[in-house]
């Protein structure tokens, strides 16, 4: 029977000429129905006779899931066709990341980090890294939406475009999994430096060190000017290409630097014994963090960069304490005890000048250094001498400025790029420019309500008023409230929302802003969705909140760094040195503008300048006003002033006074009911 079937197959499907026989010429009934397996095999054989271009065209009509799960498993020929880049370049179809990336190897798997794979994009064969984070597993078995670290990382990377920052290709939430696709480096910094030897054979030159450090500091300058602190720099998180191109990656612990500063969540609040991986992270942590300082800024990244500089030169870590106490001893042994506060707890190690270690050994300066360090700190002398032999006197001076235990005098990224060791090329880009650029990219459509069939200005105003009340009861920061309103307006610009779901959109946007901006509580099981569902009087379930969160994040494309009035206002106030009365009045006006749908017609940077101008008219003007604060068109500025004045008067005279009750209670310490718009004749700063 087997031989007969084989023979029949050969007879029926034998081509009649050298050319391939067209599929239409083969009679379907000629395939014996009593041999289903042979029928499938014969069909495949005929299919493979077709030109590959035609087969690919047929495959284009299939769902990506079918191509991956079924078609590519048939045989090698189908597998090769399914991985042809043409199939995955479909401008008319959105292809999920789970199908678009071809994973080749699992690099790491951890509860908080998820699974990290190397792979390539099927559309262009670009090497990438794909991270799959399971939302229920990361939060002790309960899906509470996207966690803080992941939300911040994606949002920050979405707004970064720099040659020394690893770029994000895409991010999606699908069910209970977040997929994050980023570019892949050839090496991390640790593996890259191994090419220069291991142990006693390790040798690196000054130009190589300068090249690597220059790129690291260019990346740091870029993120610091955007108000972002990395907080997790280490060799594993610095990607290096074969040609020595450096990119900073892994922004899971990063956060916005607040103006003014307030306490942050500790980077690594471990009360238990650390694993080896966690202990290695100690090697790059600034001493102020080990001493539990809660208010800090970008200077913690500079300390880490200094440690990396020494590690590149030495081929191993500069400080490698097994625990926090041992690590602090090693730091102070080299740097000296910082001040009298800690002098009683540590030996009286005198501060030294690193550059002296690069002097000739018969010089008076070097001999004085030896006297200070030998015998108690002899290893410090050996280490500094070894580093000085590679990077010289200017390099040691640069290293000491990076590792200054006094945070107020520690060098900044911009100053580092101007140091003689790295040569002088520093970006003169305006600090506010990144957010100014975003105003033209991601602001909501100013007339989006014309696209919403069942939502009115009044309904939006009621929702914002309720969220102001929620922000007070939840004790969230003003920035969180402003971000939430921005997310609402941007969401309503892109998604049609039913009237019954408007409150759900509002409370979900508040949850997203809370998770993104507030202190991280990720080290414990999160139940934010339960809390935010509860404040709607259980109108919605936690599952509905989480589902809406995923829809909104995909709609916003994870671009959460929204330019808000408050963002610009706080920075204007910081450079102008205005009084507390002006700050309080301006904050009240910025909150008041959230209630008005007409506010969307103006850019936040313009409104922030106009708000501060109005507040100054009520109290006093600063002695000096930088150009950035008043660099606006006179007519636009006048229209913004008129809009603020109208909203302010509406809050004082509108018969629906209860609509402003929440905002009046929030700012009751300035008695907003007694505040009226000031006279503006012959006053301007534009």
C-alpha positions as CSV (number, residue, x, y, z in Angstrom):
1,X,0.0,0.0,0.0
2,X,2.8,2.4,0.9
3,X,4.7,1.7,-2.4
4,X,1.4,2.1,-4.3
5,X,0.7,5.5,-2.7
6,X,4.2,6.7,-3.4
7,X,4.0,5.7,-7.0
8,X,0.6,7.4,-7.4
9,X,1.9,10.6,-5.9
10,X,4.9,10.6,-8.3
11,X,2.5,10.0,-11.3
12,X,-0.1,12.6,-10.4
13,X,2.3,15.5,-9.5
14,X,5.0,15.0,-12.1
15,X,5.5,18.3,-13.9
16,X,4.7,18.2,-17.7
17,X,7.6,20.5,-18.6
18,X,10.7,22.0,-17.2
19,X,8.8,24.9,-16.0
20,X,7.0,24.6,-12.6
21,X,3.4,23.5,-13.0
22,X,0.8,26.1,-11.9
23,X,-1.2,25.2,-8.9
24,X,-4.4,25.8,-10.8
25,X,-3.5,23.0,-13.3
26,X,-3.4,20.3,-10.6
27,X,-6.9,18.8,-10.2
28,X,-7.9,18.7,-6.5
29,X,-9.7,15.4,-7.0
30,X,-6.6,13.7,-8.3
31,X,-5.3,13.5,-4.7
32,X,-6.5,10.3,-3.1
33,X,-8.8,11.2,-0.2
34,X,-8.2,7.9,1.5
35,X,-4.6,9.0,2.2
36,X,-4.9,12.3,4.2
37,X,-1.3,12.4,5.2
38,X,-0.2,11.9,1.7
39,X,-2.7,14.6,0.7
40,X,-1.0,17.1,3.0
41,X,2.5,16.1,1.9
42,X,1.5,16.4,-1.7
43,X,0.0,19.8,-1.1
44,X,3.2,21.0,0.5
45,X,5.2,19.7,-2.4
46,X,3.1,21.6,-4.8
47,X,3.2,24.7,-2.7
48,X,7.0,24.6,-2.6
49,X,7.0,24.5,-6.4
50,X,5.7,28.0,-6.5
51,X,8.0,31.0,-6.9
52,X,9.1,32.2,-3.5
53,X,7.7,35.7,-4.3
54,X,4.3,34.2,-4.8
55,X,4.5,32.2,-1.6
56,X,5.5,35.3,0.4
57,X,2.6,37.2,-1.1
58,X,0.3,34.4,0.1
59,X,1.9,34.5,3.6
60,X,1.1,38.3,3.7
61,X,-2.5,37.4,4.2
62,X,-1.8,35.3,7.3
63,X,-1.8,36.5,10.8
64,X,1.7,37.0,12.3
65,X,0.8,34.5,15.0
66,X,0.0,31.8,12.5
67,X,3.3,32.4,10.7
68,X,5.3,32.0,13.9
69,X,3.2,29.3,15.7
70,X,2.4,27.1,12.6
71,X,3.9,27.9,9.3
72,X,7.6,28.2,10.3
73,X,7.4,24.8,12.0
74,X,6.5,22.9,8.8
75,X,10.0,22.5,7.4
76,X,13.2,24.4,6.8
77,X,12.0,26.0,3.6
78,X,8.9,27.4,5.2
79,X,11.0,28.5,8.2
80,X,13.3,30.5,6.0
81,X,10.3,32.1,4.2
82,X,8.7,33.0,7.5
83,X,11.8,34.9,8.6
84,X,12.1,36.9,5.4
85,X,12.1,40.6,6.4
86,X,9.6,41.5,3.6
87,X,6.9,39.6,5.5
88,X,7.3,41.8,8.6
89,X,7.3,45.2,6.9
90,X,3.6,45.8,6.8
91,X,2.7,49.5,7.1
92,X,-1.0,48.6,7.0
93,X,-0.8,46.2,10.0
94,X,0.5,46.7,13.5
95,X,2.5,43.7,14.5
96,X,2.9,42.9,18.2
97,X,6.4,42.9,19.6
98,X,6.0,39.3,20.7
99,X,5.9,38.3,17.0
100,X,8.1,41.0,15.6
101,X,11.2,40.0,17.6
102,X,12.8,36.7,16.9
103,X,14.4,35.7,20.3
104,X,17.6,33.7,20.2
105,X,18.8,33.4,23.8
106,X,17.5,34.1,27.3
107,X,20.1,36.2,29.1
108,X,18.6,36.5,32.5
109,X,15.4,35.7,34.4
110,X,14.4,37.4,37.6
111,X,11.1,38.1,39.3
112,X,11.4,41.9,39.2
113,X,13.3,42.2,35.9
114,X,11.4,39.5,34.0
115,X,13.0,37.5,31.2
116,X,15.6,39.3,29.0
117,X,16.3,37.9,25.6
118,X,18.7,38.7,22.8
119,X,17.2,38.5,19.4
120,X,16.6,40.4,16.1
121,X,13.8,42.3,14.5
122,X,12.2,40.2,11.8
123,X,11.5,43.4,9.7
124,X,15.2,44.5,9.3
125,X,17.3,41.9,11.1
126,X,18.5,44.5,13.6
127,X,20.0,43.0,16.8
128,X,17.8,43.9,19.8
129,X,17.2,43.0,23.4
130,X,13.6,42.0,24.3
131,X,12.4,42.1,27.9
132,X,9.2,40.4,29.0
133,X,7.9,41.5,32.4
134,X,5.0,39.5,33.8
135,X,2.9,42.0,35.8
136,X,1.4,39.5,38.2
137,X,4.7,37.8,39.0
138,X,6.6,41.1,39.7
139,X,3.9,42.1,42.2
140,X,3.6,38.9,44.3
141,X,1.0,37.3,42.2
142,X,-1.3,40.3,41.7
143,X,-1.5,42.3,38.5
144,X,-1.6,45.9,39.7
145,X,-0.6,47.5,36.4
146,X,2.8,48.5,35.2
147,X,5.3,48.9,38.2
148,X,7.1,52.2,38.9
149,X,10.6,51.2,37.7
150,X,9.3,49.9,34.3
151,X,7.0,52.8,33.8
152,X,9.8,55.3,34.4
153,X,12.3,53.5,32.3
154,X,10.1,53.3,29.3
155,X,8.8,56.9,29.7
156,X,12.4,58.3,30.0
157,X,13.8,56.3,27.0
158,X,10.9,57.4,24.9
159,X,12.0,61.0,25.2
160,X,15.8,60.4,24.8
161,X,17.6,60.7,21.5
162,X,21.3,60.8,22.0
163,X,24.2,58.9,20.6
164,X,25.3,57.8,24.0
165,X,22.0,56.6,25.3
166,X,20.6,53.1,24.3
167,X,17.5,53.8,22.3
168,X,14.1,52.1,22.8
169,X,12.5,50.6,19.7
170,X,9.1,49.9,21.1
171,X,7.1,49.0,24.2
172,X,3.7,47.4,24.5
173,X,1.4,46.0,27.2
174,X,-0.3,42.7,26.0
175,X,-2.5,41.1,28.6
176,X,-0.4,40.6,31.8
177,X,2.9,41.1,30.0
178,X,4.9,44.2,29.2
179,X,7.3,43.9,26.2
180,X,10.2,46.3,26.0
181,X,12.5,46.2,22.9
182,X,15.8,48.1,23.0
183,X,18.9,48.2,20.9
184,X,21.5,45.6,21.7
185,X,25.2,46.3,22.3
186,X,28.1,44.1,21.2
187,X,29.6,44.2,24.8
188,X,29.0,45.6,28.2
189,X,31.8,47.7,29.6
190,X,33.2,44.8,31.7
191,X,33.4,42.5,28.7
192,X,34.8,45.2,26.5
193,X,37.7,46.0,28.7
194,X,38.7,42.3,28.9
195,X,40.1,42.6,25.4
196,X,43.0,44.5,27.0
197,X,43.9,41.5,29.2
198,X,43.1,40.0,32.5
199,X,44.9,40.3,35.9
200,X,48.6,41.2,35.6
201,X,48.4,41.2,31.8
202,X,45.7,43.9,31.8
203,X,46.9,47.1,30.1
204,X,44.9,50.0,28.8
205,X,46.1,53.3,27.3
206,X,45.1,56.9,28.2
207,X,43.4,57.7,24.9
208,X,41.1,54.6,25.3
209,X,40.2,55.7,28.8
210,X,39.5,59.2,27.7
211,X,37.3,58.1,24.8
212,X,35.2,55.8,27.0
213,X,34.8,58.4,29.8
214,X,34.1,61.2,27.4
215,X,31.2,59.3,26.0
216,X,29.9,58.3,29.4
217,X,29.9,61.9,30.6
218,X,28.2,63.1,27.4
219,X,25.4,60.6,28.1
220,X,25.2,61.8,31.8
221,X,25.2,65.4,30.8
222,X,22.3,64.7,28.4
223,X,20.1,63.0,31.0
224,X,21.1,65.4,33.8
225,X,20.1,68.4,31.8
226,X,16.7,66.7,31.4
227,X,16.5,66.4,35.2
228,X,16.9,62.6,35.2
229,X,19.1,60.7,37.6
230,X,20.3,57.3,36.5
231,X,21.0,55.8,39.9
232,X,22.2,52.4,38.6
233,X,25.3,53.0,36.6
234,X,27.6,50.0,36.6
235,X,29.7,48.1,34.0
236,X,26.8,45.8,33.1
237,X,24.6,48.7,32.2
238,X,27.0,50.4,29.9
239,X,27.0,49.1,26.3
240,X,30.0,49.3,24.1
241,X,30.1,48.5,20.4
242,X,33.0,46.8,18.5
243,X,34.2,50.3,17.5
244,X,34.2,51.6,21.0
245,X,30.8,53.5,20.9
246,X,29.4,53.8,24.4
247,X,25.7,53.9,25.3
248,X,24.1,54.1,28.8
249,X,21.3,51.6,29.4
250,X,19.0,50.1,32.1
251,X,17.0,53.1,33.5
252,X,14.9,50.9,35.8
253,X,16.1,52.9,38.9
254,X,16.2,56.3,37.3
255,X,13.8,59.1,38.3
256,X,13.2,62.8,37.8
257,X,15.2,65.2,39.8
258,X,12.7,67.4,41.7
259,X,12.7,71.1,42.0
260,X,13.1,71.8,44.8
261,X,14.7,68.6,46.1
262,X,12.8,66.4,48.5
263,X,13.5,63.0,49.9
264,X,13.6,60.1,47.4
265,X,13.0,56.4,47.9
266,X,16.3,54.7,48.8
267,X,17.8,53.0,45.8
268,X,18.3,49.7,47.5
269,X,16.5,49.4,50.9
270,X,17.7,45.9,51.8
271,X,17.4,44.9,55.4
272,X,18.5,41.3,54.7
273,X,21.9,39.8,53.8
274,X,22.7,40.8,50.2
275,X,23.3,38.4,47.3
276,X,26.6,38.6,45.4
277,X,24.9,40.6,42.7
278,X,23.5,43.0,45.1
279,X,26.8,43.4,47.0
280,X,28.5,44.3,43.7
281,X,26.1,47.2,43.3
282,X,27.5,48.6,46.5
283,X,30.9,49.1,44.7
284,X,29.4,52.0,42.7
285,X,27.2,53.7,45.3
286,X,28.1,57.2,46.6
287,X,28.9,57.4,50.3
288,X,26.0,59.8,50.9
289,X,23.6,57.0,49.9
290,X,25.3,54.5,52.2
291,X,24.9,57.0,55.0
292,X,21.2,57.1,54.2
293,X,21.0,60.6,52.8
294,X,17.5,61.0,51.3
295,X,17.8,64.3,49.5
296,X,20.4,64.1,46.7
297,X,20.7,64.8,43.0
298,X,22.6,63.9,39.9
299,X,25.9,64.0,41.8
300,X,25.4,60.3,42.8
301,X,25.9,59.4,39.1
302,X,29.2,61.4,39.0
303,X,30.5,59.4,41.9
304,X,29.7,56.2,40.0
305,X,31.4,57.5,36.9
306,X,34.5,58.1,38.9
307,X,34.5,54.5,40.1
308,X,34.1,53.4,36.5
309,X,37.1,55.5,35.5
310,X,39.3,53.8,38.1
311,X,37.9,50.4,37.1
312,X,38.7,50.9,33.5
313,X,42.3,51.7,34.4
314,X,42.8,49.0,37.0
315,X,40.9,46.2,35.4
316,X,38.9,45.7,38.6
317,X,36.8,47.7,41.1
318,X,38.3,50.6,43.0
319,X,36.2,49.9,46.1
320,X,34.9,46.4,46.7
321,X,33.4,46.2,50.2
322,X,31.4,43.2,51.0
323,X,28.9,45.3,53.1
324,X,28.1,48.9,53.7
325,X,30.4,49.4,56.7
326,X,33.4,47.8,55.0
327,X,32.7,49.8,51.9
328,X,32.6,53.1,53.7
329,X,35.9,52.3,55.4
330,X,37.6,51.7,52.0
331,X,36.2,54.9,50.6
332,X,37.3,57.1,53.6
333,X,40.7,55.3,53.7
334,X,41.4,56.7,50.2
335,X,39.4,59.9,50.2
336,X,39.8,60.9,53.9
337,X,37.0,61.3,56.4
338,X,34.6,63.9,55.1
339,X,33.9,66.1,58.1
340,X,33.8,66.2,61.9
341,X,30.4,64.5,62.0
342,X,32.0,61.1,61.2
343,X,35.4,61.7,62.6
344,X,34.5,60.0,65.9
345,X,33.5,56.8,64.1
346,X,36.4,56.5,61.7
347,X,40.2,56.7,62.0
348,X,41.7,60.1,61.4
349,X,42.6,59.6,57.8
350,X,43.9,62.8,56.3
351,X,42.7,64.0,52.9
352,X,45.3,63.9,50.1
353,X,45.8,65.2,46.6
354,X,45.5,62.4,44.0
355,X,47.6,64.2,41.4
356,X,50.7,64.0,43.8
357,X,50.8,60.3,43.0
358,X,51.8,61.1,39.4
359,X,54.8,63.2,40.4
360,X,58.3,61.7,40.1
361,X,59.3,59.5,43.0
362,X,62.2,61.7,44.0
363,X,60.1,64.9,44.1
364,X,59.3,66.5,47.4
365,X,55.6,66.4,46.7
366,X,55.6,62.6,46.2
367,X,57.7,62.0,49.3
368,X,55.3,64.0,51.4
369,X,52.4,61.9,50.0
370,X,54.3,58.7,51.0
371,X,54.7,60.1,54.5
372,X,51.0,60.5,54.8
373,X,50.0,57.1,53.4
374,X,52.7,54.7,54.6
375,X,52.3,52.4,56.4
376,X,48.6,52.6,57.4
377,X,47.3,53.5,53.8
378,X,50.1,52.0,51.7
379,X,47.6,50.2,49.4
380,X,46.1,53.6,48.6
381,X,49.5,54.8,47.4
382,X,50.0,51.7,45.3
383,X,46.6,52.1,43.7
384,X,46.9,55.8,42.9
385,X,50.4,55.3,41.5
386,X,49.1,52.6,39.2
387,X,46.3,54.8,38.0
388,X,48.6,57.8,37.6
389,X,50.9,55.8,35.3
390,X,48.1,55.4,32.8
391,X,46.0,58.7,33.0
392,X,48.6,61.1,34.3
393,X,48.4,64.1,36.7
394,X,45.3,65.6,34.9
395,X,43.5,62.3,35.0
396,X,44.1,61.9,38.8
397,X,42.9,65.4,39.4
398,X,39.8,64.6,37.4
399,X,39.2,61.4,39.3
400,X,39.5,63.2,42.7
401,X,36.9,65.8,41.5
402,X,34.5,63.0,40.6
403,X,35.0,61.2,44.0
404,X,34.7,64.3,46.2
405,X,32.9,63.2,49.3
406,X,31.5,66.7,49.6
407,X,28.5,66.6,47.3
408,X,28.3,70.4,46.9
409,X,31.8,70.6,45.4
410,X,31.7,67.3,43.4
411,X,32.1,68.0,39.7
412,X,29.1,68.1,37.4
413,X,28.8,66.3,34.1
414,X,29.1,69.6,32.1
415,X,32.1,70.6,34.2
416,X,33.7,67.2,33.6
417,X,33.5,67.6,29.9
418,X,35.3,70.9,30.2
419,X,38.1,69.4,32.3
420,X,41.5,69.2,30.6
421,X,41.4,65.4,30.9
422,X,38.4,65.0,28.7
423,X,39.1,68.1,26.5
424,X,36.6,70.9,26.2
425,X,33.4,70.1,24.3
426,X,30.3,70.6,26.3
427,X,26.8,71.1,25.1
428,X,25.4,74.6,25.4
429,X,21.8,73.4,25.0
430,X,19.3,75.2,27.0
431,X,18.1,73.2,30.1
432,X,14.5,73.7,29.1
433,X,14.9,72.9,25.5
434,X,14.0,69.2,25.6
435,X,10.6,70.0,27.2
436,X,10.1,72.9,24.8
437,X,10.5,70.4,21.9
438,X,8.0,68.1,23.5
439,X,5.4,70.8,23.4
440,X,5.3,70.5,19.6
441,X,5.1,66.7,19.7
442,X,2.9,65.3,22.3
443,X,0.5,68.0,23.5
444,X,-3.2,67.1,23.3
445,X,-5.4,68.3,20.4
446,X,-6.8,71.6,21.7
447,X,-10.3,70.9,20.3
448,X,-10.5,67.1,20.9
449,X,-14.0,67.4,22.4
450,X,-15.3,67.9,18.9
451,X,-14.4,64.3,18.3
452,X,-16.0,63.0,21.5
453,X,-19.7,62.5,21.0
454,X,-20.9,62.3,24.6
455,X,-18.4,64.4,26.6
456,X,-18.7,68.2,27.2
457,X,-16.5,70.9,28.6
458,X,-18.6,70.9,31.8
459,X,-18.0,67.1,32.3
460,X,-14.3,67.5,31.9
461,X,-14.3,70.4,34.4
462,X,-16.2,68.3,36.9
463,X,-13.8,65.4,36.5
464,X,-10.7,67.7,37.0
465,X,-12.3,69.2,40.1
466,X,-12.9,65.8,41.5
467,X,-9.3,64.7,40.8
468,X,-8.0,67.8,42.6
469,X,-10.0,66.6,45.6
470,X,-8.6,63.1,45.2
471,X,-5.0,64.5,45.0
472,X,-5.5,66.2,48.3
473,X,-6.9,63.1,50.1
474,X,-4.2,60.9,48.6
475,X,-1.6,63.5,49.5
476,X,0.1,63.2,46.0
477,X,2.4,65.9,44.8
478,X,1.3,68.8,42.6
479,X,3.3,67.5,39.7
480,X,1.4,64.2,39.9
481,X,-1.9,66.0,39.5
482,X,-0.8,68.0,36.6
483,X,0.6,65.0,34.8
484,X,-2.6,63.1,35.4
485,X,-4.7,65.9,33.7
486,X,-2.2,66.0,30.8
487,X,-2.7,62.2,30.4
488,X,-6.5,62.6,30.4
489,X,-6.4,65.3,27.7
490,X,-3.9,63.3,25.5
491,X,-6.0,60.2,25.9
492,X,-9.2,61.9,24.9
493,X,-7.4,63.3,21.9
494,X,-6.7,59.7,20.6
495,X,-9.4,57.4,22.0
496,X,-13.2,57.8,21.8
497,X,-14.5,57.4,25.3
498,X,-18.1,56.7,26.4
499,X,-19.6,59.1,29.0
500,X,-19.9,56.2,31.5
501,X,-16.1,55.5,31.2
502,X,-14.9,59.1,31.6
503,X,-14.4,58.8,35.4
504,X,-12.6,55.5,34.8
505,X,-10.2,57.3,32.4
506,X,-9.6,60.0,35.0
507,X,-8.9,57.8,37.9
508,X,-6.7,55.5,35.8
509,X,-4.6,58.5,34.6
510,X,-4.2,59.6,38.2
511,X,-3.0,56.1,39.0
512,X,-0.5,56.1,36.2
513,X,0.9,59.5,37.3
514,X,1.1,58.3,40.9
515,X,3.1,55.2,40.0
516,X,5.3,57.2,37.6
517,X,6.1,60.3,39.7
518,X,5.5,59.5,43.4
519,X,7.9,57.7,45.7
520,X,8.4,54.1,44.6
521,X,6.7,51.5,46.8
522,X,7.7,48.7,44.4
523,X,9.6,46.7,47.1
524,X,6.3,45.7,48.5
525,X,3.1,44.2,47.1
526,X,1.2,46.9,45.3
527,X,-2.6,47.3,45.4
528,X,-2.9,50.8,43.8
529,X,-5.7,49.6,41.5
530,X,-7.8,48.5,44.5
531,X,-7.3,51.9,46.2
532,X,-8.2,53.9,43.0
533,X,-11.2,51.7,42.3
534,X,-12.4,52.3,45.9
535,X,-12.4,56.1,45.5
536,X,-14.9,55.8,42.7
537,X,-17.3,54.4,45.3
538,X,-16.7,51.0,43.6
539,X,-18.2,52.3,40.4
540,X,-15.4,50.4,38.7
541,X,-13.5,47.3,39.7
542,X,-9.7,47.0,40.1
543,X,-9.6,44.8,37.0
544,X,-11.2,47.6,35.0
545,X,-8.7,50.1,36.2
546,X,-5.8,47.9,35.3
547,X,-7.3,47.1,31.8
548,X,-7.9,50.8,31.2
549,X,-4.3,51.5,32.3
550,X,-2.9,49.2,29.7
551,X,-5.1,50.7,27.0
552,X,-4.0,54.3,27.9
553,X,-0.3,53.4,28.1
554,X,-0.5,51.9,24.6
555,X,-2.4,54.9,23.4
556,X,0.2,57.3,24.9
557,X,3.0,55.1,23.6
558,X,4.4,55.3,27.1
559,X,5.4,58.9,26.5
560,X,4.7,60.1,30.1
561,X,7.1,63.0,30.3
562,X,4.3,65.5,29.5
563,X,5.3,69.2,29.5
564,X,3.0,70.8,32.0
565,X,2.5,74.4,33.3
566,X,3.9,73.3,36.7
567,X,7.1,71.8,35.1
568,X,8.1,75.2,33.6
569,X,6.7,77.3,36.4
570,X,8.9,75.6,39.1
571,X,12.0,76.1,36.9
572,X,11.2,79.7,36.2
573,X,10.7,80.3,39.9
574,X,14.0,78.6,40.7
575,X,16.1,80.9,38.4
576,X,14.1,84.1,39.2
577,X,14.4,83.7,43.0
578,X,10.8,84.8,43.6
579,X,9.2,85.2,47.0
580,X,7.1,82.5,48.7
581,X,4.0,84.6,48.2
582,X,4.6,84.7,44.5
583,X,5.2,80.9,44.4
584,X,1.9,80.2,46.3
585,X,-0.2,82.5,44.1
586,X,1.4,81.1,40.9
587,X,0.7,77.5,42.1
588,X,-2.9,78.4,42.7
589,X,-3.3,79.9,39.3
590,X,-1.6,76.9,37.6
591,X,-4.1,74.6,39.3
592,X,-7.0,76.8,38.4
593,X,-6.1,76.6,34.7
594,X,-6.5,72.9,34.8
595,X,-10.2,73.3,35.1
596,X,-10.4,75.3,31.8
597,X,-10.7,73.4,28.5
598,X,-9.5,76.6,26.8
599,X,-6.1,76.3,28.5
600,X,-5.2,73.6,25.9
601,X,-4.9,76.4,23.2
602,X,-1.7,77.7,24.8
603,X,1.6,76.1,25.3
604,X,2.5,75.2,28.9
605,X,5.8,77.2,28.8
606,X,3.9,80.3,27.7
607,X,1.2,79.9,30.4
608,X,3.9,79.3,33.1
609,X,5.5,82.6,32.2
610,X,2.2,84.4,32.2
611,X,1.1,82.8,35.5
612,X,4.3,83.9,37.2
613,X,3.9,87.4,35.7
614,X,0.3,87.6,37.1
615,X,1.5,86.4,40.5
616,X,4.4,89.0,40.5
617,X,1.8,91.7,39.8
618,X,0.0,90.7,42.9
619,X,3.1,90.9,45.1
620,X,6.6,91.8,43.8
621,X,8.8,91.3,40.8
622,X,12.2,89.6,41.1
623,X,15.4,91.6,40.8
624,X,16.4,89.7,37.7
625,X,14.4,87.9,35.0
626,X,16.4,85.5,32.7
627,X,15.7,85.7,29.0
628,X,14.3,82.2,28.9
629,X,11.4,83.2,31.2
630,X,10.2,86.0,28.9
631,X,11.3,84.9,25.4
632,X,7.7,84.9,23.9
633,X,5.8,86.7,21.2
634,X,4.1,89.8,22.7
635,X,0.7,89.1,21.2
636,X,0.7,85.4,22.3
637,X,1.7,86.5,25.8
638,X,-1.1,89.1,25.9
639,X,-3.7,86.4,24.9
640,X,-2.4,84.1,27.6
641,X,-2.7,86.8,30.2
642,X,-6.2,87.5,29.0
643,X,-7.1,83.8,29.3
644,X,-5.7,83.6,32.8
645,X,-7.6,86.7,33.8
646,X,-10.9,85.3,32.5
647,X,-10.5,82.0,34.3
648,X,-9.6,83.8,37.5
649,X,-12.6,86.1,37.3
650,X,-14.8,83.1,36.5
651,X,-13.6,81.5,39.7
652,X,-14.7,84.6,41.6
653,X,-18.0,85.4,40.0
654,X,-19.4,82.2,38.5
655,X,-22.7,81.3,40.1
656,X,-21.6,77.6,40.0
657,X,-19.1,78.4,42.8
658,X,-19.1,74.9,44.1
659,X,-17.1,73.8,41.0
660,X,-14.1,75.5,42.5
661,X,-14.5,74.3,46.1
662,X,-11.8,71.6,45.9
663,X,-9.2,74.0,44.6
664,X,-10.1,76.6,47.2
665,X,-9.8,74.1,50.0
666,X,-6.4,73.0,48.7
667,X,-5.1,76.6,48.6
668,X,-7.0,77.9,51.6
669,X,-3.8,79.1,53.3
670,X,-3.6,82.0,50.8
671,X,-7.4,82.8,51.1
672,X,-8.1,82.4,47.3
673,X,-11.7,83.8,47.7
674,X,-10.1,87.2,48.5
675,X,-7.6,87.1,45.6
676,X,-8.7,89.1,42.5
677,X,-6.8,89.6,39.2
678,X,-4.5,92.7,39.6
679,X,-4.5,95.8,37.4
680,X,-2.1,95.2,34.5
681,X,-1.8,98.7,32.9
682,X,1.7,99.3,31.4
683,X,3.1,96.2,33.0
684,X,4.9,93.5,30.9
685,X,8.2,91.6,30.8
686,X,8.0,90.5,27.2
